[in-house]
Amino acid sequence: MDAFGYTDFTEDLKKFDIPTLVVHGDDDQVVPIDATGRKSAQIIPDAELKVYEGSSHGIAMVPGDKERFNRDLLEFLNK
């Protein structure tokens, strides 16, 4: 957790050279979207950002969100 909270990964994110999907809930109180998801999607070349309105931290596990997550992920992988 310390590495995530106190390490600047900007230079690493700039080096991504594969299609990248960033999925984030806009009500994530654990890892706020503006400081992480939106910022990462801006830094990663050609990243696609999917924002789940009203969703919290565990979107891949929350009923409703997990089904949407699976659909979005499959759609992204099939591009």
Secondary structure, 3 states (H helix, E strand, C coil): CHHHHHCCCHHHHHCCCCCCEEEEECCCCCCCCCCCHHHHHHHCCCCEEEEECCCCCCCCCCCCHHHHHHHHHHHHHCC
